Amino acid sequence: MPLRETCLWEHLTPGRPDRAALKGEVKVDVCVIGAGITGLSAAIHLLEQGKSVAVLEAHRTGHGGSGRNVGLVNAGMWIPPDEIEAGFGEAVGSQLNRMLGAAPSLVFSLIDKYSIDCQLRREGTLHMAHNARGEADLRSREEQWKRRGAPVELLTGQACEQATGTQKIAAALLDRRAGTLNPMAYTSGLANAAVGLGGQLFDHSPVTQLERQGSHWSVQTAQGSVQAAQVVIASNAYTEGEWTELRRNFFPGYYYQVASAPLTDAAAQQILPGGQGSWDTRQVLSSIRRDADGRLLLGSLGNGNQKPAWFLKAWADRVQQHYFPYLKSVQWEFTWTGCIAFTPDHLMRLFEPAPGLVAVTGYNGRGVTTGSVVGKAFADYLCHQDPKALPIPFAPMQPLAGVGLRSCLYEAGFSLYHAGQCLRIVI
């Protein structure tokens, strides 16, 4: 079976609309740039509060990381909560921990409210320790989150093996706040909800210019413009063009995934039988989950578009055989890659470069939940001008040095690690 360079989530969401490009002039209260999770969450919460909204998408709704990610509905950030409070200070850090700790419940409520069909599972996620150092890290995270009242539990021994389906993991942190979904279907559902509330959504409308004209902003595209009192820039890692400095405030990284054909035999049912998605504690992390049809999805940091199909298959075979050697031969069917906005400290940035203009970047791979929260926070802030609505304060734009070099070095390191896995030097 040839490996198809197709995003599985697009394949499983065939009915998503392909909306027309903007033509002519549109006047609204708020223009949202980017029809991903952040932008659509912002649009929905603005519309719910009576604002008129137009959303501009350079490609097609869900094109970027919003539709291409693993589909983990995780609480918190990659960084442990104690480190967040140490870095931001107790007041800001504790607010960020509270908001992102409750982020899965916001995602679930949006799905319930707007009847979004996206293969949602609410059984939690598993953070898997690949060695003793990883287990120590998870024990620390468990203590930190329990201190904050979170329903987390470190599984060990037989409980861990039963939950993960592998003997290669000694401990796994179960977070019952979390879940999994089809991210493209979730994003498409948010888009349909925004349009249903009266929002205007235009695909194939990349922004060419953004400028202040008196009391309003003028957002230009090739065939039209949006005149708006306020603007949300929600393009994140997929920011294109010279109309904004945003893309100089992060460095792009990549994450590829490989999905099997549906696995229906009894042995395959041992893999993550509780329906959780998972990822491990490796520095070059791997993710493992299954979809509603029983496919096995493996992912890791790196650009799969730059790797031949035989390499991706060899890597997927190696990871599968390490964790789940009891499986029969697995046929790999889909592969795809998404782009991630990284920051050096792995923390996101919120910006307000001018009154009525807000932007975000640097989710560092936590887009489903963080994007949903930030979109709502931006809507609340623009409606009420209350900084307390934001998870963290606005920061000044400070372009990173050596963005291209950082990306190249990261990608080279990821590729070497994956080659080592294929050659059985590392696993």
C-alpha positions, 0 to 999 in steps of 0.5 A: 500500500503506497503512503499517501501524502494526505492529512488523515483529518482532511480525509475524515472530514470530507464535507467541510465547506470551501468558502469563496474569496473576499471581493469588494469592501466589507465593514464590520466591528472586528476583522479576524485574520486566520480561520484556525482555532484561535481565530474562529474561537475569537469570532464565535465569542465576539459574535455571541457578544453582539459584534459583527465579524469577518474572518479572512483565511489565506488558504482554506479553513483549517489549512494550518496547524489547527487541522493538522495537529495530533488532536490532543485536548490537553490541559496546561502547557508543556512547562510544569505549573510551578515553572510557569508561576516562577517565570511569570510571577505568582499572580500571572502564572497562577491565572495562566495555570487556571485558564489553561487547566480549564481549557479542555472544558472550554473545548468540550463546551463549544463542541456541546453547544454547537453540536460539533461532530469531531470524534470527541473522546473525554477519557483523558490523555497519557503522558508516558515516561520513556526512562527513569528521568522521564518518570521523575519528571512525571512524578513532579508534574503529578504533585504540582497539579494535585496541589492545584486540585487537578484530577491527575494520577501517575499509573505504574506497573500493571495499571500503566501497561493496561492503559498504554498497551505496552511493556516499554513504559514504566509510568504514565500520567493520566490527566482526566481533564483532557481528551482527543478529537479530530482537529479538522472536524473541530475547526470546521465545526467552529467555522460553521458555528461562526457563520451560523451566528452571522459571521462572514468567513472568506477563504482564499483571501491572504492579507496583503496590507494592514494599515490604520485609516483614521478610526478604523483599520483597513485590511487589504486582500487581492480582491477586496478589503475589510474595514474594522474598528478592531483586528485579531491576528490569529495566523500564528505559525502560518503567518504569511507576507510582509504586512506584519512583524508577527512572523519574526517573533517565533521560529517555525518547527514541524511535526509529522504524523503517520497513520495506519489503515484501520486495525481491527484484530484483537491484538490491536485493541490492547493499544490505548484501550481507554481511548486516551491519546498519548505522548512521551517524555523524549526530548524529540517526543513521539505521540501515539493515539488511535482514531475512531476507526481503529487506526494507529497514529504515530507522530514526532517532531520534524518535517515529514515533507522533507523525508522520503516515504521509505524513511517515514515507513521505516521510522513508523515500523521501528516505533510500532515494533518497539512499543507494540511488538505483538501487532501483525504487519501494519500497513501505513496509509497516510502521512502529513506535516504541520507547522508549529510556532516555537519560542525559545522559552516555550511560552506563548506571546500576546501582543497589542502593537496598536490600540484595537490590534491584538495578536498571538504566537508561540503555542509551542504545540498546544494549539487545540486548547490554548487557541480556544482559550486565547480566542475567547480571551481576545474577544472578551478583551476587545469587548470590555477592554479589561486586561484581566480577561487575558491569560497573560499580559501583552508583551512588546514585539521583539523579533528573534535573531537567527529565526532561519538558523534556529529552524534549520538546527532543530530540523537537523537534530530531529532528523538525526534522531529519527535516523538513529531510531531507524538504525536502532541506535536510539529508540 
